[in-house]
Amino acid sequence: MQPATARTRSRSLIRAVVPLLLIGLLAGCGMIPPEPKSEAAKSVFTLYNIVFAMGVAVFLAVEGFILYSVVRYRRRDDRLPPQTHGNTLVEIIWTAIPTVIVFILFVLSINTLGIVEARSDANSGTGVDIEVDGFQWQWTFRYLDDDDNPDNDYSVTGDASNPAVMVVPVGEPVRLTLRSNDVIHSFYVPEFLIKRDLIPVPDNESLNHLEFTVSEAGTYAGQCAEFCGNFHANMTFTVQAMPRAEYDQWLQDAKAGNTPRPTPQGGAETLELTANNIAFDTLELRAAADTEFTLRFTNQEAIPHDVVILDADNNEVFRTDDLTGPDATEEFAVPALPAGEYTFYCSFHPVPAMTGTLIVE
C-alpha cells in the first residue's frame, strides 16, 4: 500500500503541474500570428506553424519523460537505487533527434527567407515603387511612377491626428525604399508578417528595401515597430489594397489635386455612429468577425471628433480622420477584426459618453 506521504506528494505535484500546463497552452494560443494577407506572409505563416508544432511536440515529450521519471522513480525508502553510467543507444537518440530537427528547420527557414527576400524586376511594368520616409513621429509615402519628371510624383504625409494611408494594387509587387530622417524606425504591418528597419544613413549610402504582394483587397493597420521616442505609439499608418483599375483611378485623382480618400470596399457591412453634445448616440456596436466593414460616422457639432478602436490589449487597430461639423458625415473602411470585444472612443473627448464597446462575433 502506498504511504500517505507519497500520495500527498503526488497530489501536490499534480495540482502544481496541471495549472502550469493550462497556462502554457493558453499563452500559446495568444501567440498565433494573424491570417496572412500577402504572398510572402503565407510562407512565413506556414514556417511559424511548423516551428510551433515541433516546439509543442518537444515540450510534451520532454515534460512527459520528466513526469514519468518523477512518478516511476519516486523515493520509497532510503536505499540507493541501481546506478547506470552511460547508455550508448540513449546518447545516440538524444543527439540524433535535435540534429534532425535543426536540419529540417534550417532548410525550411532558408526556403522561406528566399521567398521573403525575392525581388521583382522594377522595369517589368508591373507593381509600384514607393519611397517611405519615417520621421518622429509619422510617415511620408512618395509614389515613384514618373521617371522623366520626378516633380509629378505624388506623395502623402501623415500626422498624429491623420495618419498616412498607403494605397497599393492587389496581386502586384509593391517595392519600398525605406529611409529615416532622424532615428531608427521600423515598417511593420502585422497581416504581412514582415517588418523592415528604416535606418538613417549618410547620402549615397545603401538604403533598406522591402517588397511584398498583397493577396486580398482590404485595409491593413501598420505601425512603427521600433521604439523611436516619446510619441512612438502615434506613429501609425494604413495600407489600403484595391484592384489595379481602382488604384490607377485613385492615383490619377490624387495627382489632379482631388485629395481622394480610399473608399470602403463594396458590399461591406455598414455601422452607423453619430456624435452630438459630446456623446455618441450608441455605446455598443456589433460587427461580423474577420470581415471588413464600413463605419459611417456623423458629427453634428462644430467641434472635432474622431473614432479610435482599441483591442483588448489597448493596441490601436483603427482610427478615423478628424471630423468637424455640424452635420458632417464620412465613411471609413475598417479592416477585418478577429472575434472579441474592442473599445471605441473619441480621442478628443474620452469621457464615458464617448467611450463604447465594439463586439465582433
N, C-alpha and C positions, 0 to 999 in steps of 0.2 A: 504493500500500500504506500502511495506517495505521501511523504511527510507534509504536514500542514504548511510549514515554512516554504517548501518548494512550490506548493500550489499557490500560495500567496504571491511568491516572487513571479511566477508565470503570469498570474492575472495582472500584476502591476506592469509587467513588460508589455502585455497586450494592450492595456489601457494607454500606455505611452506611445506605442508604435502606431496603432491604428489612426489616431488623430493626426500624427505626423504624415502618414501616407495620404490621408484625405486632403490635408493642407497642400501637400506637394502636387497632387492631381489637380486640385482647383487652381493652383497657381499656374500650372502648365496650360490649362485651358485658356487663361487670360493672356498667354504669350503667343497664341496662334496669330499669324500675320493676317492683314486684310486680304480680301479676294483680289488677285492681281488684275490690273487693268491695262497693262502694257505687255508687248510681246516678250521682252526680256524678263519681266516680272514673273511670268509663268514658269520660267526655268528656275528662278530664284525660289519661288514658292514650292516647287517640286523638291528642290535640294533641301530646303528647310524641313519639309515633312519627312524626308528620308533620314536626315540627321536626327530629327526629333524621335522618330520611331526607333532608330538604333540606340539612342540615349535611353529611351524607356526600356528597351529590351535588356541593355546592360545593367540599368538600375535594378530591374526586377530580378535579374539573375544574381547579381552581387548581394542584394538585400535578402533574396531567398536563401542563398547559401549561408549568410550570416545568421538568419533566424533559425535555419535548420541546425547549424552548429551550436547555437545557444541552447536550443531545446534538446538536441540529441546528446550533447556532451556537457550538460549542466552538472554542476558538482553535486554528488550524492553523499560523499564521505571525504575523509581527509587523505585517502590513499592517492598517490601519484599515478595517473593513467599511463598506459604504454606510450613511449616516446618514439616518434618517427622522424628520422633525419634524412630529408631528401626523397623525392619521388620523380624520377625522370619523366614519366608519362605526363604527370600533372604539370611539371615545369614546361614541357613542350606545348601543352594545350594552352596554358595561360600566356605563353609567348606568341603562339600562332594566332590566336583569336584577335588580340589587339592589332597585330601586324596586318591581318586581312582587313579589319575594319578601317584602319588608317589608309591602306592602299585603295580601298573602294571609295572612301571619302575624297582622297586626293584626285582620283580620276574624275569623279563627278564634279568636284569643285573646279578643276581646270576646264572641263567642258562648259560649265555654267559661266565661268569667267570669260571664256571666249565668246559666248553669246552676248554677255553684257557689254563687252568691250568692242564688239563688231561695229564697223563704221561703213556707212554707205557712201557712194560717190556723190560729192557735192555738185558735180557737173552733170548728173544724170537727168536733171529736170524734174525730179520728184522730191517731195519733202520741203521743209522750210529751214532757214538758218536764222537763229535769233541770238543776239548778244544779250547776256544777262549781267547787269551791273548791280552788285549788292552794296549797300551803304547803311550806316546807322541812321534809321532802322527801317529800311524799306527796299524796294526793288525797282529797277528800270529794265523794261524789255524793249529791245530795238530789233525790228524786223528787217533783215538784210536781203532784200529781194530786188534791188536796183543797183547793179554793179556799175553802170555807166554814170549814175548820178546819186551818190550817197545821200544828198540832201533830200531825196524823195523817200528815203526810208522812214517808216512810221515807228514811233516809239511811244511808250506809255510809262509813266512814273507814278507809283502809289505813295500814299501817306498813311499815317496811323488810323485815320478815320475812313479812308477809302483805299484799301489795299489794291495793288496792281493785279490785273487779270491778263493771263497769257492765253491767247486763243490759238488753237492748233488744229490741223486737219486730222481726221481719223484714218488709220491704216497707212500712214506715210511717215517716214523718218523725220524726227524733229532734232535738229543738230544745234546744240547750245555751246556758245563760247562764254566761259564763266570768268568774271572779273570782279575784284573787290576794290573799293575806293579807300578803304581805311583798315579794317581788321579782318580776321578770317571769318567768313560766313560759310553756310552750307545749304545748298539747294536740295530740298527734300520733299517728295510727295509720297505719303505712305502707301497709296494704292499702286505706285510704280515700283515699290520695294527696292529703291536705289537712291543713293544720295551722293553728292559730289561737292567738295570744298571749293569755295571761291577764295583765292589767296592773293593778297596784294603783292605784286611783283614789279620790278622796275620796267620801264618802257623797253620794248623789243625782246622781252623775255617770254618764254613759252607759258601760255595760259592753260588752265584745265578745260577739258571739253567733256560733254555728256551727250549721248544720243539715245533716244527712246522712240518707240512707235506705240501710240495709244490704240488699243484694240476696240474700245467701246466709246461711243459718244456719251458725254456727261460732264459734270462739273466736279473737279477734284481739288480738295483743300491742300495747300502746301505751306511750308514754313521754313525758317532758318533753323537748322538742327545743330548749330554750334554757338555756344553762349558768346554773345558779342557786345554786351553792355547792359545798361540799366533797363532799356526798353526792348530787349531781345524778344520777349513774348509777343510784342506787337508786330514783329517782322514776319507777317503772313502774306500769302498771295493765293490766287486761284488759277487753276488750269481748266479752261473750257475747251473740250474737244467736240468738233462738229464735222459733218460731211464736207468734202472738198468744195463743193459748189457754194455752200453756206459760208465757208471760210473765205473764199475768194470775194464774195459779196461783202462780207464784213470788212476785209482789208481795203477793198475799193472805197467803201463808205468812210472808213477811218482816214484814208489819205485825202478824201474830199473835204475833210473837216467836219464831218457829221457827228463826230464823237459817239459812235454807236456803242450800245451796250449789248454784250452777248445775251441772247434771249433764251428763255427756257425751251427745252425740247418739247415738241408737240406730243399731246396725249398724256402729259403728266398730270397727276392729281393736283388740285389747287386748294390751298388753305388760305382762309381769309383772316386778316388781323388788322384791327383799327386802333389807333392811338388818339385819345381825346381827354382833356382835363388831367393830363399826366397820369393816364391809366390806360391799360389795354382793355378792349371790350370783352376779352376772354382770357382766362389764366390757364386754360388747358387746350392743347391742340393734339390731334391724333393723325398719324401718317403710317403708310404701309412700310414694312421693313424692306431694306435692300432695293428700294425703288426711288428714283429721283422724283421730287415733287416741286410744285411751284408755290411760292409764298407771295400772295397778293397783299401788300402792305399799304395801308392808308393812314396818312397823318392829317388830322383835322385841325391841328394847331399851328400857329405861326412861330413855333419854336422847333428846333431839330429833334428828331427821334431816329432810332435805328433798332434793329433786332439782331442780337447776338445769341448763338446757340452753343451751349457747352455740353460736353459729355459727362458721364458720371465721375470722371477724374478731374473735372473742371478744365479740360482742354478745349480750346475754341475750335469748333468744327465748321462754323459758318458765320458770316457777318454780312448784313446788307449795307448798302450805301446810306449815308445820312439823308434823311428826307424831311424837308421843311414845308409846311402847309401855308395856309389852310387848304384842305381838300386836295392834297397831293397823293397820287396813287402810283405805285410801280410794282412790277412783278419781278421776282428773283428766283433763279433756278437753284434749288437746294440739293446738294449731292445725296446720293443714296446713303442711308444710315442703317447700321445693324440694329436689331431689335434691342429695346431698352428704354430707360427714362432719361430725358435730356432736360436741361434748363434753358429757357429763353428769357432774355431781359433787354431793356433799353440801357445802353452804356452811359447815356446822358442822365438818366433818372432811374437808377437801380433800386427804386423803392418797391415795397411789397406789391403795390398796384401795377407795377410794370415788370414784374418777375413771375413767370409762369412755368408750366411743365409741358414738355412735348413728349408724348407717349408714342413710341414707334413699335409696331407689333405686326 
